[in-house]
């Protein structure tokens, strides 16, 4: 990233290294960070080997006790300082998010705002009631139950929202007294790892409490298997989540899985077509559709489907595809050739099966334009598979019952949106959808620091992060009795 005026963080300090009780060379060597839009090399980071992870686990376990014993107000103060540092260096964060993850600057701004919200909410966790006074089993006795930190938490993050997803688990885990091994995705190790480590360095987090260990699947498996790690928080694909769960399960660890989705945006016949189509465009085409909460199906009442599809096609054609750093570009490249191949395969196979392309549908390297398809059969991959690209399949229905049946025809169950002129009616339909989240007259892609985020089915294992759910995830109960008062 030479020539962009970068002053913070000092590249000489972190280039080619991992963060584990300070910046140090890794046994796993180094890896280049490539900008998807240009193919340019942005940086070189260290790759954590299993041996590096093992050493970090030992260091984290040593530091965890003192961190858990720190005054809650002291932990909160460090989170507040990290928040101040993020505000101070937000331009650097935005630049790295844009260049590493290929999102437009607005996507970078959203991640920063959302990460700040996660830090702020985590500060509030330290003051929540931690326990209960239970009915004693004998006269004059004491029975207490309270929450204690887990110890060391492993956080394994994806590339599509590297800063936000790091903070979503890291901030509450630290606030509640845990040490953390953070493994950022190898495609976004700077915005999801290096910069996060520097934030907490600046904030005064004690050495050994946070370790940043970039790497691929081997590094992630080492984090999940490490005997010092009591809990693994994983965000990513369902396939990778299953692999993490298998490894962690051998150690009987707690596992929080936030996985994929095949999310429906349902438009009833009394909906505002223009508003619904705009929400549909944002839900599918925003950040090239590379979000677990993106709308992967547009289910529209037969009376409105033509008007809705026309409006959706209009939005798709109005979006400019290109380098996200160029003013006016709203759709950047997908993250990698592997992901571009996936989108192309799903669309081409569906078209071969009879789907019709109304706009888009032709790849140019990593650039895949906003695409709208109709004539969808429910056996097509565009209906059954998570696309993770800017592709909107449109299907019609004739009744609420049919809409619910189509929306629930998936093993996923992450999120959904329902549009109607009647909020009570939309709420009734939403209540029949098998999803962990649902939004009325809005986009499918929403996130809030105070909300329990997660899905059903193969979209997760029923765990939630956010709000008071984080208290459940990152602590465990301890019970104590005494024959008299304590």
C-alpha positions as CSV (number, residue, x, y, z in Angstrom):
1,X,0.0,0.0,0.0
2,X,2.9,2.3,-0.6
3,X,2.2,5.9,-1.5
4,X,-1.0,6.3,0.4
5,X,0.5,8.3,3.2
6,X,0.2,5.5,5.7
7,X,1.8,6.4,9.1
8,X,-0.1,4.2,11.5
9,X,0.6,1.4,12.1
10,X,4.3,1.3,11.5
11,X,4.7,-1.3,8.8
12,X,8.3,-2.1,9.9
13,X,6.8,-3.3,13.2
14,X,4.3,-5.8,11.9
15,X,5.2,-6.8,8.3
16,X,5.8,-10.5,8.0
17,X,5.0,-11.1,11.7
18,X,2.2,-12.5,14.0
19,X,1.1,-10.9,17.2
20,X,1.6,-13.0,20.3
21,X,2.9,-11.2,23.4
22,X,4.4,-8.7,20.9
23,X,5.2,-8.8,17.2
24,X,7.3,-11.8,16.4
25,X,8.4,-13.9,13.4
26,X,6.3,-16.9,12.8
27,X,7.3,-20.5,12.2
28,X,4.7,-20.7,9.4
29,X,6.5,-18.2,7.2
30,X,4.8,-15.3,5.5
31,X,2.0,-14.6,3.0
32,X,1.3,-11.8,0.6
33,X,-1.9,-9.8,0.8
34,X,-3.4,-9.2,-2.7
35,X,-5.8,-6.5,-3.7
36,X,-8.7,-8.2,-5.6
37,X,-9.5,-5.1,-7.8
38,X,-6.0,-4.7,-9.1
39,X,-4.0,-7.8,-8.3
40,X,-1.4,-5.6,-6.5
41,X,0.5,-6.8,-3.5
42,X,-0.6,-4.8,-0.5
43,X,1.5,-6.2,2.3
44,X,3.1,-9.3,3.7
45,X,2.0,-10.9,7.0
46,X,3.1,-13.7,9.1
47,X,1.4,-17.1,8.9
48,X,0.9,-18.8,12.3
49,X,1.9,-22.5,12.2
50,X,0.4,-25.0,14.6
51,X,3.5,-24.6,16.8
52,X,2.9,-20.8,16.9
53,X,-0.7,-21.4,17.9
54,X,0.4,-23.8,20.7
55,X,2.8,-21.2,22.0
56,X,0.1,-18.5,21.9
57,X,-2.3,-20.8,23.8
58,X,0.2,-21.2,26.6
59,X,0.8,-17.4,26.7
60,X,-2.9,-16.7,26.7
61,X,-3.6,-19.2,29.5
62,X,-1.0,-17.5,31.6
63,X,-2.4,-14.1,31.0
64,X,-6.1,-15.0,31.4
65,X,-6.1,-15.3,35.2
66,X,-4.8,-11.8,35.8
67,X,-7.1,-10.4,33.1
68,X,-10.1,-12.1,34.7
69,X,-9.2,-10.8,38.1
70,X,-8.9,-7.2,36.8
71,X,-11.5,-4.7,38.0
72,X,-14.4,-4.7,35.5
73,X,-14.0,-0.9,35.2
74,X,-10.3,-1.4,34.2
75,X,-11.4,-3.8,31.4
76,X,-14.1,-1.3,30.3
77,X,-11.5,1.5,30.2
78,X,-9.3,-0.4,27.8
79,X,-12.3,-1.1,25.5
80,X,-13.1,2.6,25.6
81,X,-9.5,3.5,24.7
82,X,-9.6,1.0,21.8
83,X,-12.8,2.7,20.6
84,X,-11.0,6.1,20.7
85,X,-8.1,4.7,18.7
86,X,-10.5,3.3,16.1
87,X,-12.0,6.7,15.7
88,X,-8.6,8.3,15.4
89,X,-7.5,5.9,12.7
90,X,-10.7,5.3,10.9
91,X,-9.3,6.5,7.6
92,X,-6.6,3.8,7.7
93,X,-9.2,1.2,8.6
94,X,-11.4,2.3,5.8
95,X,-8.6,2.2,3.3
96,X,-7.5,-1.3,4.3
97,X,-11.1,-2.6,4.3
98,X,-11.7,-1.3,0.8
99,X,-8.5,-2.6,-0.6
100,X,-8.4,-6.0,1.1
101,X,-12.1,-6.9,1.0
102,X,-13.0,-5.0,-2.2
103,X,-15.9,-3.2,-0.7
104,X,-16.8,0.3,-1.6
105,X,-15.8,3.0,1.0
106,X,-19.4,3.1,2.4
107,X,-18.9,-0.6,3.3
108,X,-15.7,0.4,5.1
109,X,-17.6,3.1,7.0
110,X,-20.4,0.7,7.9
111,X,-17.9,-1.7,9.4
112,X,-16.2,1.0,11.4
113,X,-19.5,2.3,12.8
114,X,-20.6,-1.3,13.6
115,X,-17.3,-2.2,15.2
116,X,-17.5,1.0,17.4
117,X,-21.0,-0.1,18.4
118,X,-19.7,-3.5,19.4
119,X,-17.0,-2.0,21.6
120,X,-19.5,0.4,23.2
121,X,-22.0,-2.4,23.9
122,X,-19.2,-4.6,25.3
123,X,-18.3,-1.9,27.8
124,X,-21.9,-2.2,29.1
125,X,-21.5,-5.9,29.7
126,X,-19.0,-5.4,32.5
127,X,-21.7,-3.8,34.7
128,X,-24.4,-6.4,34.2
129,X,-25.5,-8.6,37.2
130,X,-23.2,-11.7,37.2
131,X,-25.0,-14.0,39.5
132,X,-27.9,-15.0,41.7
133,X,-28.5,-15.7,45.4
134,X,-30.2,-19.1,45.5
135,X,-32.4,-20.6,48.1
136,X,-30.1,-22.3,50.6
137,X,-30.5,-26.0,51.3
138,X,-30.2,-25.7,55.0
139,X,-31.3,-23.0,57.5
140,X,-28.7,-20.2,57.7
141,X,-26.7,-21.5,54.8
142,X,-25.6,-19.7,51.6
143,X,-26.1,-20.8,48.0
144,X,-24.6,-18.6,45.3
145,X,-24.3,-18.9,41.5
146,X,-22.3,-16.6,39.4
147,X,-20.7,-16.3,36.0
148,X,-17.0,-16.7,35.5
149,X,-14.9,-16.2,32.3
150,X,-14.2,-19.3,30.2
151,X,-10.5,-18.6,30.1
152,X,-9.1,-18.6,26.5
153,X,-11.5,-18.0,23.6
154,X,-10.6,-18.8,20.0
155,X,-12.1,-16.5,17.4
156,X,-12.0,-17.6,13.7
157,X,-13.1,-14.9,11.3
158,X,-14.1,-14.7,7.6
159,X,-13.0,-12.2,5.0
160,X,-16.3,-10.4,4.2
161,X,-16.6,-8.2,7.2
162,X,-13.1,-8.6,8.8
163,X,-13.2,-5.7,11.3
164,X,-16.9,-6.1,12.3
165,X,-16.8,-9.8,12.9
166,X,-13.5,-9.6,14.8
167,X,-15.0,-7.0,17.2
168,X,-18.4,-8.9,17.5
169,X,-16.7,-11.7,19.3
170,X,-13.5,-10.1,20.6
171,X,-15.0,-7.2,22.4
172,X,-17.5,-9.1,24.6
173,X,-15.0,-11.9,25.2
174,X,-12.4,-9.4,26.5
175,X,-15.0,-7.4,28.4
176,X,-16.1,-10.5,30.3
177,X,-12.5,-11.4,31.3
178,X,-11.3,-13.9,28.7
179,X,-8.0,-14.0,26.7
180,X,-8.4,-14.4,23.0
181,X,-6.7,-16.1,20.1
182,X,-7.9,-14.3,17.0
183,X,-7.4,-16.0,13.6
184,X,-8.2,-13.6,10.8
185,X,-8.9,-14.9,7.3
186,X,-5.8,-15.1,5.1
187,X,-7.5,-12.8,2.5
188,X,-8.0,-10.0,5.0
189,X,-5.4,-10.3,7.7
190,X,-4.6,-6.6,8.1
191,X,-8.1,-5.1,8.5
192,X,-9.2,-8.2,10.5
193,X,-6.1,-8.8,12.5
194,X,-3.0,-6.5,12.3
195,X,-4.9,-3.3,12.8
196,X,-7.0,-4.9,15.6
197,X,-3.9,-5.9,17.5
198,X,-2.5,-2.4,17.1
199,X,-5.7,-0.9,18.5
200,X,-5.5,-2.9,21.6
201,X,-1.8,-2.3,22.0
202,X,-2.5,1.5,21.9
203,X,-5.3,0.9,24.4
204,X,-3.0,-0.7,26.9
205,X,-4.3,-4.3,26.8
206,X,-1.8,-6.4,28.9
207,X,0.6,-8.6,27.0
208,X,-0.6,-12.1,26.3
209,X,-4.4,-11.3,26.5
210,X,-4.8,-11.0,22.7
211,X,-3.0,-13.0,20.1
212,X,-3.5,-12.4,16.3
213,X,-2.6,-15.5,14.3
214,X,-3.2,-15.2,10.5
215,X,-3.4,-18.3,8.5
216,X,-5.6,-20.8,6.6
217,X,-7.5,-23.9,7.6
218,X,-4.5,-25.5,9.3
219,X,-4.1,-22.5,11.6
220,X,-7.9,-22.5,12.3
221,X,-7.8,-26.2,13.2
222,X,-4.9,-25.6,15.5
223,X,-6.9,-22.9,17.3
224,X,-9.9,-25.1,17.6
225,X,-7.8,-28.1,18.9
226,X,-5.6,-26.2,21.3
227,X,-6.1,-27.6,24.8
228,X,-6.0,-24.1,26.4
229,X,-8.9,-22.9,24.3
230,X,-12.2,-23.4,26.1
231,X,-14.5,-22.0,23.4
232,X,-14.4,-21.4,19.7
233,X,-16.4,-18.6,18.0
234,X,-16.5,-19.3,14.3
235,X,-18.0,-17.2,11.5
236,X,-17.9,-18.6,7.9
237,X,-19.3,-21.2,5.6
238,X,-21.3,-24.2,6.8
239,X,-18.8,-26.6,5.4
240,X,-15.9,-25.0,7.3
241,X,-18.1,-24.6,10.4
242,X,-18.6,-28.4,10.4
243,X,-14.9,-29.0,10.2
244,X,-14.3,-26.6,13.2
245,X,-17.0,-28.2,15.2
246,X,-15.6,-31.7,14.7
247,X,-12.1,-30.6,15.9
248,X,-13.5,-28.6,18.8
249,X,-15.8,-31.5,19.7
250,X,-12.9,-33.8,20.4
251,X,-11.9,-31.4,23.2
252,X,-15.5,-31.0,24.4
253,X,-15.3,-27.3,23.8
254,X,-18.1,-24.8,23.6
255,X,-18.6,-23.9,19.9
256,X,-20.5,-20.9,18.5
257,X,-21.1,-21.2,14.8
258,X,-22.5,-18.4,12.7
259,X,-22.7,-20.0,9.2
260,X,-24.3,-19.5,5.8
261,X,-27.8,-18.6,4.7
262,X,-30.3,-19.0,1.8
263,X,-32.4,-16.1,2.8
264,X,-35.7,-15.1,1.3
265,X,-37.2,-11.6,0.8
266,X,-41.0,-12.1,0.6
267,X,-43.2,-9.6,-1.1
268,X,-46.9,-9.9,-0.4
269,X,-49.5,-8.5,-2.9
270,X,-50.2,-5.4,-0.8
271,X,-46.6,-4.3,-0.5
272,X,-45.1,-1.1,-1.8
273,X,-43.3,-2.4,-4.9
274,X,-40.8,0.4,-5.2
275,X,-39.7,0.1,-1.6
276,X,-39.6,-3.7,-1.7
277,X,-37.5,-3.7,-4.9
278,X,-35.0,-1.2,-3.4
279,X,-34.7,-3.4,-0.3
280,X,-34.3,-6.4,-2.5
281,X,-31.5,-4.7,-4.5
282,X,-29.6,-3.6,-1.4
283,X,-30.1,-7.1,0.2
284,X,-28.7,-9.0,-2.8
285,X,-26.3,-6.6,-4.6
286,X,-24.8,-4.8,-1.6
287,X,-21.1,-5.8,-1.2
288,X,-21.5,-8.0,-4.3
289,X,-23.9,-10.3,-2.3
290,X,-21.0,-11.5,-0.2
291,X,-22.8,-11.7,3.1
292,X,-24.4,-14.5,5.0
293,X,-27.5,-12.3,5.4
294,X,-27.8,-11.4,1.7
295,X,-31.1,-12.2,0.0
296,X,-30.7,-15.3,-2.0
297,X,-34.3,-15.6,-3.1
298,X,-36.9,-13.0,-4.0
299,X,-40.4,-14.5,-3.5
300,X,-43.0,-12.1,-5.0
301,X,-46.8,-12.5,-5.2
302,X,-47.9,-13.2,-8.8
303,X,-49.9,-10.0,-8.9
304,X,-46.7,-7.9,-8.3
305,X,-43.9,-10.1,-9.8
306,X,-43.7,-8.3,-13.1
307,X,-43.6,-4.8,-11.6
308,X,-41.1,-5.9,-8.9
309,X,-38.8,-7.6,-11.4
310,X,-38.8,-4.6,-13.7
311,X,-37.8,-2.4,-10.7
312,X,-35.2,-4.8,-9.5
313,X,-33.6,-5.0,-13.0
314,X,-33.6,-1.2,-13.1
315,X,-31.6,-1.1,-9.9
316,X,-29.2,-3.7,-11.1
317,X,-28.5,-1.9,-14.4
318,X,-28.0,1.4,-12.6
319,X,-25.1,0.1,-10.5
320,X,-21.6,0.8,-11.7
321,X,-19.1,-2.1,-11.5
322,X,-15.4,-1.5,-11.1
323,X,-12.6,-0.7,-8.7
324,X,-14.2,0.2,-5.4
325,X,-11.8,3.1,-4.9
326,X,-13.2,4.9,-7.9
327,X,-15.9,7.4,-7.2
328,X,-19.3,6.3,-8.4
329,X,-18.5,2.6,-8.3
330,X,-21.1,0.7,-6.3
331,X,-20.2,-2.9,-7.1
332,X,-16.6,-4.1,-6.7
333,X,-15.0,-7.4,-7.6
334,X,-15.8,-10.6,-5.7
335,X,-13.1,-11.5,-3.3
336,X,-11.2,-14.2,-5.3
337,X,-11.1,-16.3,-8.5
338,X,-12.5,-19.2,-6.4
339,X,-15.6,-17.2,-5.5
340,X,-16.0,-15.9,-9.0
341,X,-15.9,-19.5,-10.3
342,X,-18.6,-20.4,-7.8
343,X,-21.0,-17.7,-8.8
344,X,-20.4,-18.4,-12.5
345,X,-21.0,-22.2,-12.0
346,X,-24.3,-21.6,-10.1
347,X,-25.7,-19.2,-12.7
348,X,-24.6,-21.1,-15.7
349,X,-25.9,-24.4,-14.4
350,X,-29.3,-22.7,-13.6
351,X,-29.5,-21.1,-17.1
352,X,-28.7,-24.5,-18.7
353,X,-31.7,-25.8,-16.7
354,X,-34.1,-23.2,-18.0
355,X,-33.5,-20.0,-15.9
356,X,-33.7,-16.7,-17.8
357,X,-31.1,-14.0,-17.4
358,X,-32.9,-10.6,-17.3
359,X,-29.7,-8.6,-16.7
360,X,-26.1,-9.4,-15.9
361,X,-24.9,-13.0,-15.9
362,X,-21.5,-12.5,-17.6
363,X,-18.3,-12.5,-15.6
364,X,-15.3,-10.3,-16.4
365,X,-12.4,-11.6,-14.3
366,X,-13.4,-11.1,-10.7
367,X,-16.1,-8.6,-11.6
368,X,-19.6,-10.1,-11.7
369,X,-22.4,-7.6,-12.5
370,X,-25.7,-7.5,-10.6
371,X,-27.7,-10.3,-12.1
372,X,-31.5,-10.9,-12.1
373,X,-32.9,-14.3,-13.0
374,X,-36.5,-15.6,-13.4
375,X,-38.1,-18.8,-14.7
376,X,-36.6,-20.5,-11.6
377,X,-37.1,-24.1,-10.9
378,X,-36.6,-25.3,-7.3
379,X,-34.2,-27.9,-8.3
380,X,-31.8,-25.4,-9.8
381,X,-28.5,-24.5,-7.9
382,X,-29.5,-20.9,-7.9
383,X,-32.4,-21.9,-5.7
384,X,-30.7,-24.5,-3.5
385,X,-27.2,-23.2,-3.0
386,X,-25.9,-20.2,-1.1
387,X,-24.5,-18.1,-4.0
388,X,-22.4,-15.4,-2.1
389,X,-22.6,-13.2,-5.2
390,X,-24.7,-10.4,-6.7
391,X,-27.4,-12.7,-8.1
392,X,-31.2,-12.3,-7.5
393,X,-33.4,-15.3,-8.4
394,X,-37.1,-14.2,-8.6
395,X,-39.9,-16.7,-8.0
396,X,-43.6,-16.0,-7.8
397,X,-46.3,-17.4,-5.4
398,X,-50.1,-17.2,-5.2
399,X,-50.8,-17.4,-1.4
400,X,-49.1,-16.8,1.9
401,X,-49.0,-20.5,2.6
402,X,-47.1,-21.1,-0.6
403,X,-44.7,-18.2,0.1
404,X,-43.9,-19.7,3.6
405,X,-43.5,-23.2,2.1
406,X,-41.0,-21.9,-0.5
407,X,-39.1,-19.8,2.0
408,X,-38.7,-22.8,4.3
409,X,-37.6,-25.1,1.6
410,X,-34.0,-25.0,2.7
411,X,-31.8,-26.5,5.4
412,X,-30.5,-23.0,6.2
413,X,-32.4,-20.7,8.6
414,X,-30.5,-17.4,9.1
415,X,-32.6,-14.4,8.2
416,X,-35.5,-13.2,6.1
417,X,-37.5,-10.1,5.2
418,X,-41.3,-9.7,4.6
419,X,-42.9,-6.8,2.8
420,X,-46.5,-5.9,3.2
421,X,-48.8,-2.8,3.5
422,X,-50.0,-4.4,6.8
423,X,-47.4,-4.8,9.5
424,X,-49.5,-7.2,11.5
425,X,-50.0,-9.4,8.3
426,X,-46.3,-9.3,7.6
427,X,-45.5,-10.2,11.2
428,X,-47.8,-13.2,11.0
429,X,-46.0,-14.5,7.9
430,X,-42.7,-13.8,9.5
431,X,-43.6,-15.9,12.5
432,X,-44.0,-18.9,10.3
433,X,-40.5,-18.6,8.8
434,X,-37.8,-20.9,10.2
435,X,-35.1,-18.3,10.7
436,X,-33.2,-16.9,13.6
437,X,-33.8,-13.4,12.4
438,X,-36.6,-11.7,10.4
439,X,-37.2,-8.0,9.3
440,X,-40.5,-6.4,8.4
441,X,-40.5,-4.0,5.4
442,X,-36.7,-3.8,5.4
443,X,-33.6,-5.5,4.0
444,X,-32.6,-9.0,4.9
445,X,-29.1,-7.9,5.8
446,X,-29.1,-6.2,9.2
447,X,-26.9,-6.3,12.3
448,X,-27.0,-4.6,15.7
449,X,-24.6,-4.8,18.6
450,X,-27.5,-5.2,21.1
451,X,-29.3,-8.0,19.2
452,X,-28.8,-11.8,19.5
453,X,-27.4,-12.6,16.0
454,X,-27.5,-16.2,14.7
455,X,-29.5,-18.7,12.8
456,X,-31.3,-22.1,12.8
457,X,-30.7,-25.3,10.9
458,X,-27.3,-25.4,9.1
459,X,-27.0,-21.6,9.5
460,X,-25.6,-22.3,13.0
461,X,-25.8,-24.4,16.1
462,X,-28.3,-22.3,17.9
463,X,-25.8,-20.0,19.5
464,X,-26.1,-16.3,19.5
465,X,-23.6,-13.4,19.7
466,X,-24.8,-9.9,20.6
467,X,-26.8,-8.2,23.3
468,X,-27.1,-10.2,26.5
469,X,-26.6,-13.4,24.5
470,X,-22.8,-12.6,24.6
471,X,-23.0,-13.0,28.4
472,X,-24.3,-16.6,27.9
473,X,-21.6,-17.3,25.2
474,X,-18.4,-16.1,26.9
475,X,-18.9,-17.1,30.5
476,X,-19.9,-20.2,32.5
477,X,-21.7,-20.8,35.7
478,X,-20.0,-21.5,39.1
479,X,-22.1,-22.6,42.1
480,X,-20.9,-22.3,45.7
481,X,-22.5,-23.3,49.0
482,X,-21.5,-22.6,52.6
483,X,-23.1,-23.8,55.9
484,X,-23.4,-20.2,57.0
485,X,-23.3,-16.6,55.6
486,X,-20.3,-15.6,53.5
